[in-house]
Amino acid sequence: MLLLHFQTPRLNWLFLIKRYKSTKFEIKPEVLATLDEGYAKLRSSNSNSLLKKHLTPEIFKSLRTKTTKSSTLLDCIQSGLANHDSKCGVYAPDAEAYTIFADLFDPIIQDYHCGFKKTDKHPYPNFGNPCVFGDLDPFKHYIASTRIRCARSIRGYPFNPGMTKKHYDDVEDMIHCTLSKMGDEFKGVLHPLFGMKKSIQRKLINDHFLFKPGDRFLEAANACRYWPTGRSIYHNFDKTFLVWCNEEDHIRMISMQRGGNLGEVFSRLLRGIRGMEANIPFEYHDRLGYLNFCPTNLGTAIRASVHIRIPKLASDKTKFEQIAKKYKLQIRGTHGEHTDAEDGLYDISNKRRIGLTEYQIVRGFCKAISEIIQLEKAEKGKTTSKNSK
């Protein structure tokens, strides 16, 4: 555990970025054999993944022998080939993959991000005035906590599958150097995973601060190499701003606090993003916005979420699904994806992250959560009325 009150020697990041650019390589016969075998198994499986849906035999044939400067089609789809229960099944091993393998990525992006077509263009970043959102639950009856996170990748570096041990260390150094220069609001504690005590690790995981190792989807995508080298978590002293280093993406910034004050959470995230981007060049695409490892994290790469207690509304599955579809929401259990809700407590977030500005995404999320609270109140009222008769 380290307190970030020091000045890290400035490194020549542009030199490092240029140094890691590679040349195109030839695809190996064994890679093609693995591709063919894996694809045949996927086609014959009962998988409902976006990979199976959109990687038609025609597209597979056209992309099978293409490569970026550092990756092949296998690098993009190996997680989905190994895990037929994947919802998406595709990762981008580098920024160039979104262009070279566009015939696969574009329809998946359109499907996941609610109709963002290959002819559409993501708008320029615009956070608006975050303070206008205020507190969605001032009496603290429904919302246990609010968080907004965003993902960022560093320009010139490969994404996880192409990173060397040196890459991980340099990215970690760059992030920590930048954090040390940010204002008092962001001063805090650094926890490198390398050498972390089990007791500290358990506490950080239980506090929902620390990412867990062993994700089979990321492991199959070759994204967990050299673990825990270069991985760390940082939080400010108030524990309202977190940075994950080299988990799924190079950077995950998270603003969070108890209760439902969406305005405060969004404002803090914006200040954190501006502090980081003042020193670190982020990977940005003219059409797709911010590029990251998973195509679900494109555009704004913003995920706004609340832990909200709505047992009455959730008991009406049809109405619950209708509101999720109306506002394009993702509903998860209390402890995230693939978990159940405990005591009616759900993790609800926006699904669409591309094609809208940051302000538009959070505004839509604000409307959705406000309506969910009103519906929960109405359902409670019905129960109270029945019991009084």
C-alpha positions as CSV (number, residue, x, y, z in Angstrom):
1,M,0.0,0.0,0.0
2,L,1.4,3.4,-1.0
3,L,0.3,6.9,-0.3
4,L,0.5,9.0,-3.5
5,H,2.1,12.2,-2.3
6,F,5.3,11.9,-4.3
7,Q,6.5,13.2,-7.6
8,T,7.3,10.3,-10.0
9,P,10.1,11.0,-12.4
10,R,8.6,12.0,-15.8
11,L,9.0,9.3,-18.4
12,N,9.1,9.8,-22.1
13,W,5.7,8.3,-22.9
14,L,5.8,9.2,-26.5
15,F,9.1,7.4,-26.9
16,L,7.7,4.3,-25.3
17,I,4.5,4.4,-27.4
18,K,6.5,4.7,-30.6
19,R,8.8,1.9,-29.5
20,Y,5.9,-0.6,-29.1
21,K,4.6,-0.2,-32.7
22,S,5.1,-3.5,-34.5
23,T,5.2,-4.7,-38.1
24,K,2.6,-7.0,-39.7
25,F,3.2,-10.7,-39.3
26,E,2.3,-13.8,-41.3
27,I,-0.5,-15.9,-39.9
28,K,0.6,-19.4,-38.8
29,P,-0.9,-22.6,-40.2
30,E,-1.7,-23.8,-36.6
31,V,-3.7,-20.6,-36.0
32,L,-5.8,-21.3,-39.1
33,A,-6.3,-24.9,-38.0
34,T,-7.5,-23.8,-34.5
35,L,-9.8,-21.2,-36.1
36,D,-11.4,-23.8,-38.4
37,E,-11.9,-26.3,-35.6
38,G,-13.3,-23.8,-33.2
39,Y,-15.6,-22.2,-35.7
40,A,-17.0,-25.6,-36.7
41,K,-17.8,-26.3,-33.1
42,L,-19.4,-22.9,-32.6
43,R,-21.7,-23.3,-35.6
44,S,-22.9,-26.7,-34.4
45,S,-23.5,-25.5,-30.8
46,N,-26.6,-24.0,-29.2
47,S,-24.8,-20.7,-28.4
48,N,-26.8,-17.5,-28.4
49,S,-23.7,-15.3,-28.5
50,L,-23.5,-12.3,-30.8
51,L,-20.4,-14.0,-32.2
52,K,-22.3,-17.0,-33.5
53,K,-25.1,-14.8,-34.8
54,H,-22.9,-12.5,-36.8
55,L,-19.9,-14.5,-37.9
56,T,-21.5,-16.1,-40.9
57,P,-19.6,-18.6,-43.0
58,E,-19.2,-15.9,-45.6
59,I,-17.7,-13.4,-43.2
60,F,-15.6,-16.1,-41.6
61,K,-14.1,-17.0,-44.9
62,S,-13.3,-13.4,-45.8
63,L,-11.7,-12.6,-42.4
64,R,-10.0,-15.9,-41.8
65,T,-6.5,-14.9,-43.1
66,K,-6.6,-11.2,-42.3
67,T,-4.3,-9.7,-39.7
68,T,-3.6,-6.4,-38.0
69,K,0.0,-5.5,-37.1
70,S,-0.3,-7.7,-34.0
71,S,-3.4,-9.9,-34.2
72,T,-5.5,-12.4,-36.1
73,L,-9.2,-13.3,-36.2
74,L,-8.5,-16.0,-33.6
75,D,-7.3,-13.3,-31.2
76,C,-10.6,-11.6,-31.6
77,I,-12.9,-14.6,-31.2
78,Q,-11.0,-17.1,-29.1
79,S,-13.0,-16.3,-25.9
80,G,-16.3,-16.9,-27.7
81,L,-15.0,-20.1,-29.3
82,A,-14.0,-21.4,-25.8
83,N,-17.2,-20.1,-24.0
84,H,-20.3,-20.8,-26.0
85,D,-22.4,-19.2,-23.2
86,S,-20.8,-15.8,-23.9
87,K,-23.3,-13.0,-24.6
88,C,-20.9,-11.2,-26.9
89,G,-17.9,-13.5,-27.6
90,V,-15.7,-11.0,-29.3
91,Y,-12.8,-8.8,-28.1
92,A,-10.5,-6.4,-30.0
93,P,-6.9,-7.3,-29.3
94,D,-5.8,-3.9,-30.6
95,A,-7.3,-0.7,-31.9
96,E,-6.7,-1.7,-35.6
97,A,-8.9,-4.8,-35.2
98,Y,-12.0,-2.6,-35.3
99,T,-11.0,-1.6,-38.9
100,I,-9.5,-4.8,-40.2
101,F,-12.3,-7.0,-38.8
102,A,-15.1,-4.5,-39.3
103,D,-17.3,-7.0,-41.1
104,L,-17.6,-8.8,-37.8
105,F,-17.4,-6.0,-35.3
106,D,-19.8,-3.6,-37.0
107,P,-22.9,-5.8,-36.9
108,I,-22.1,-6.8,-33.3
109,I,-21.8,-3.2,-32.4
110,Q,-25.1,-2.4,-34.1
111,D,-26.8,-5.3,-32.3
112,Y,-25.5,-4.5,-28.8
113,H,-25.6,-0.8,-29.0
114,C,-29.3,-0.5,-30.0
115,G,-28.9,0.1,-33.7
116,F,-25.7,2.0,-34.1
117,K,-25.1,1.3,-37.8
118,K,-21.7,1.2,-39.6
119,T,-22.8,4.4,-41.4
120,D,-23.4,6.2,-38.0
121,K,-20.8,8.4,-36.4
122,H,-20.3,8.8,-32.6
123,P,-20.7,12.5,-31.5
124,Y,-17.8,14.5,-30.0
125,P,-17.5,14.2,-26.2
126,N,-19.9,16.5,-24.3
127,F,-20.6,16.1,-20.6
128,G,-22.9,19.1,-20.4
129,N,-23.5,20.4,-16.8
130,P,-23.4,17.3,-14.6
131,C,-24.8,19.2,-11.6
132,V,-28.3,19.4,-13.2
133,F,-29.0,15.8,-12.3
134,G,-29.1,16.2,-8.5
135,D,-30.2,13.5,-6.1
136,L,-32.6,10.9,-7.5
137,D,-33.5,9.6,-4.0
138,P,-33.1,12.4,-1.4
139,F,-34.8,10.4,1.3
140,K,-32.7,7.3,0.7
141,H,-35.6,4.9,0.4
142,Y,-34.6,3.1,-2.7
143,I,-31.0,3.7,-4.0
144,A,-28.2,2.2,-1.9
145,S,-25.4,3.6,-4.0
146,T,-24.6,5.3,-7.3
147,R,-21.6,4.9,-9.5
148,I,-20.4,5.9,-13.0
149,R,-17.4,4.4,-14.6
150,C,-15.6,4.8,-17.9
151,A,-13.0,2.8,-19.7
152,R,-10.0,4.2,-21.5
153,S,-7.1,2.7,-23.5
154,I,-3.8,4.4,-24.0
155,R,-2.9,5.4,-27.6
156,G,-0.1,3.4,-29.1
157,Y,-0.3,0.4,-26.8
158,P,-1.9,-2.9,-27.7
159,F,-4.9,-4.1,-25.7
160,N,-4.6,-6.9,-23.2
161,P,-3.8,-9.9,-25.5
162,G,-0.9,-8.2,-27.2
163,M,0.7,-6.7,-24.1
164,T,4.1,-7.8,-22.8
165,K,5.2,-7.8,-19.2
166,K,7.0,-4.5,-20.0
167,H,3.8,-3.0,-21.4
168,Y,2.0,-3.8,-18.2
169,D,4.6,-2.2,-16.1
170,D,4.9,0.9,-18.2
171,V,1.2,1.5,-18.4
172,E,1.0,1.1,-14.6
173,D,3.8,3.6,-14.1
174,M,2.2,6.1,-16.5
175,I,-1.2,5.9,-14.7
176,H,0.4,6.2,-11.2
177,C,2.5,9.1,-12.4
178,T,-0.6,11.0,-13.6
179,L,-2.5,10.3,-10.4
180,S,0.3,11.8,-8.3
181,K,-0.2,15.1,-10.1
182,M,-3.9,15.4,-9.7
183,G,-5.6,17.7,-7.1
184,D,-6.3,17.2,-3.4
185,E,-9.8,15.7,-4.2
186,F,-8.0,12.7,-5.8
187,K,-5.1,12.2,-3.3
188,G,-5.3,8.7,-1.9
189,V,-3.9,5.2,-1.6
190,L,-2.4,2.9,-4.2
191,H,-2.7,-0.9,-3.8
192,P,-0.5,-2.9,-6.3
193,L,-1.9,-6.4,-6.7
194,F,1.7,-7.8,-6.8
195,G,2.5,-8.7,-3.3
196,M,-0.9,-7.7,-1.9
197,K,-1.8,-9.3,1.4
198,K,-4.8,-11.7,1.2
199,S,-6.6,-9.8,4.0
200,I,-6.4,-6.5,2.1
201,Q,-7.5,-8.2,-1.1
202,R,-10.5,-9.7,0.6
203,K,-11.5,-6.4,2.1
204,L,-11.2,-4.5,-1.2
205,I,-13.3,-7.2,-3.0
206,N,-15.9,-7.2,-0.2
207,D,-16.1,-3.4,-0.5
208,H,-16.7,-3.7,-4.3
209,F,-13.5,-1.9,-4.9
210,L,-11.2,-4.5,-6.3
211,F,-11.6,-6.6,-9.5
212,K,-11.3,-10.4,-9.1
213,P,-8.8,-12.6,-11.0
214,G,-10.0,-15.8,-12.7
215,D,-12.6,-14.4,-15.2
216,R,-12.8,-17.3,-17.7
217,F,-14.0,-15.1,-20.5
218,L,-11.0,-12.8,-20.1
219,E,-8.6,-15.7,-19.6
220,A,-9.8,-17.4,-22.8
221,A,-9.2,-14.0,-24.6
222,N,-5.6,-14.2,-23.4
223,A,-6.1,-11.1,-21.3
224,C,-4.8,-12.4,-18.0
225,R,-1.1,-13.0,-18.8
226,Y,1.6,-12.1,-16.3
227,W,-1.0,-11.7,-13.6
228,P,-0.7,-9.8,-11.3
229,T,2.1,-7.8,-12.9
230,G,1.1,-4.3,-13.7
231,R,-2.3,-4.6,-12.0
232,S,-3.3,-2.2,-9.3
233,I,-6.2,-0.3,-7.7
234,Y,-6.2,3.3,-6.5
235,H,-8.8,5.1,-4.4
236,N,-8.9,8.6,-3.0
237,F,-9.1,9.0,0.8
238,D,-12.9,9.5,0.6
239,K,-13.2,6.3,-1.3
240,T,-15.4,8.1,-3.9
241,F,-12.9,7.9,-6.9
242,L,-11.3,4.6,-8.0
243,V,-8.9,3.7,-10.8
244,W,-8.4,0.1,-11.9
245,C,-5.1,-0.4,-13.8
246,N,-4.8,-3.1,-16.4
247,E,-7.8,-5.2,-15.5
248,E,-9.9,-5.6,-18.7
249,D,-8.8,-2.2,-20.2
250,H,-5.7,-0.1,-19.5
251,I,-7.8,2.3,-17.3
252,R,-11.1,2.1,-15.5
253,M,-12.1,5.3,-13.7
254,I,-15.0,5.0,-11.2
255,S,-16.8,7.7,-9.3
256,M,-19.1,6.4,-6.6
257,Q,-20.8,7.2,-3.3
258,R,-23.7,6.1,-1.1
259,G,-27.2,7.2,-1.9
260,G,-28.6,8.6,-5.2
261,N,-26.8,11.9,-5.9
262,L,-26.1,11.3,-9.6
263,G,-25.0,14.9,-10.1
264,E,-22.2,14.7,-7.6
265,V,-21.0,11.3,-8.9
266,F,-21.0,12.5,-12.6
267,S,-19.3,15.8,-11.7
268,R,-16.5,14.0,-9.9
269,L,-16.0,11.5,-12.8
270,L,-15.7,14.4,-15.2
271,R,-13.0,16.1,-13.1
272,G,-11.1,12.8,-12.9
273,I,-11.3,12.2,-16.6
274,R,-10.0,15.7,-17.3
275,G,-7.1,15.2,-14.9
276,M,-6.1,11.9,-16.5
277,E,-6.4,13.0,-20.1
278,A,-4.2,16.1,-19.4
279,N,-1.2,13.7,-19.2
280,I,-2.2,10.5,-21.0
281,P,-3.2,10.2,-24.7
282,F,-6.4,8.1,-25.1
283,E,-7.2,5.9,-28.0
284,Y,-10.0,7.6,-30.0
285,H,-11.6,6.7,-33.3
286,D,-13.3,9.3,-35.5
287,R,-16.4,7.1,-36.0
288,L,-16.5,4.8,-32.9
289,G,-15.3,7.2,-30.2
290,Y,-13.1,5.9,-27.4
291,L,-11.8,2.4,-28.3
292,N,-11.5,-0.4,-25.7
293,F,-10.9,-4.1,-25.5
294,C,-14.6,-5.1,-25.6
295,P,-16.9,-3.7,-28.2
296,T,-19.5,-3.2,-25.5
297,N,-17.2,-0.4,-24.2
298,L,-17.0,2.0,-27.2
299,G,-18.1,5.5,-27.8
300,T,-18.4,7.2,-24.4
301,A,-17.4,3.9,-22.6
302,I,-19.7,5.3,-19.9
303,R,-21.6,3.0,-17.6
304,A,-23.9,4.7,-15.1
305,S,-25.4,2.4,-12.5
306,V,-27.3,2.3,-9.2
307,H,-27.8,-0.4,-6.6
308,I,-31.5,0.0,-6.1
309,R,-34.0,-1.8,-3.9
310,I,-37.2,-2.5,-5.9
311,P,-38.7,-5.8,-4.7
312,K,-42.3,-4.9,-5.7
313,L,-41.5,-3.9,-9.3
314,A,-39.1,-6.8,-9.8
315,S,-41.8,-9.3,-8.8
316,D,-43.7,-8.2,-12.0
317,K,-41.3,-9.6,-14.5
318,T,-43.2,-8.4,-17.5
319,K,-43.3,-4.8,-16.3
320,F,-39.7,-4.9,-15.2
321,E,-38.6,-6.1,-18.7
322,Q,-40.7,-3.5,-20.4
323,I,-39.0,-0.6,-18.5
324,A,-35.6,-2.2,-19.2
325,K,-36.4,-2.3,-22.9
326,K,-37.9,1.2,-23.0
327,Y,-34.8,2.8,-21.6
328,K,-32.2,0.3,-22.9
329,L,-31.1,-0.8,-19.5
330,Q,-28.9,-3.7,-18.3
331,I,-30.2,-5.4,-15.1
332,R,-27.9,-7.5,-13.0
333,G,-28.0,-9.1,-9.6
334,T,-26.7,-7.5,-6.4
335,H,-23.1,-8.5,-7.1
336,G,-23.1,-7.9,-10.8
337,E,-23.4,-10.1,-13.9
338,H,-24.4,-13.8,-13.4
339,T,-25.6,-13.2,-9.8
340,D,-29.0,-13.1,-8.2
341,A,-30.7,-10.1,-6.5
342,E,-30.6,-10.2,-2.7
343,D,-33.5,-8.6,-0.8
344,G,-34.8,-7.0,-4.0
345,L,-31.5,-5.1,-4.6
346,Y,-30.6,-4.8,-8.3
347,D,-27.6,-3.3,-10.2
348,I,-29.2,-1.3,-13.0
349,S,-27.2,0.5,-15.7
350,N,-27.3,1.9,-19.2
351,K,-26.6,-0.5,-22.0
352,R,-26.0,1.8,-24.9
353,R,-22.7,3.7,-24.7
354,I,-22.2,4.8,-28.3
355,G,-24.0,7.2,-30.6
356,L,-24.9,9.6,-27.8
357,T,-22.9,12.1,-25.8
358,E,-22.0,11.5,-22.2
359,Y,-24.6,14.0,-21.1
360,Q,-27.4,12.3,-23.2
361,I,-26.5,8.9,-21.8
362,V,-26.6,10.1,-18.2
363,R,-29.8,12.1,-18.8
364,G,-31.5,9.1,-20.2
365,F,-30.4,7.0,-17.3
366,C,-31.7,9.7,-14.9
367,K,-35.1,9.5,-16.5
368,A,-35.1,5.7,-16.3
369,I,-34.3,5.5,-12.6
370,S,-36.8,8.2,-11.7
371,E,-39.5,6.3,-13.5
372,I,-38.5,3.0,-11.8
373,I,-38.7,4.7,-8.4
374,Q,-42.2,6.0,-9.2
375,L,-43.3,2.6,-10.4
376,E,-42.0,1.0,-7.2
377,K,-43.9,3.6,-5.2
378,A,-47.0,2.8,-7.1
379,E,-46.6,-1.0,-6.5
380,K,-46.1,-0.3,-2.8
381,G,-49.2,1.8,-2.8
382,K,-51.3,-1.0,-4.3
383,T,-50.1,-3.4,-1.6
384,T,-50.9,-0.9,1.2
385,S,-54.3,-0.3,-0.2
386,K,-55.1,-4.1,-0.3
387,N,-53.9,-4.6,3.2
388,S,-56.0,-1.8,4.6
389,K,-59.2,-3.4,3.3
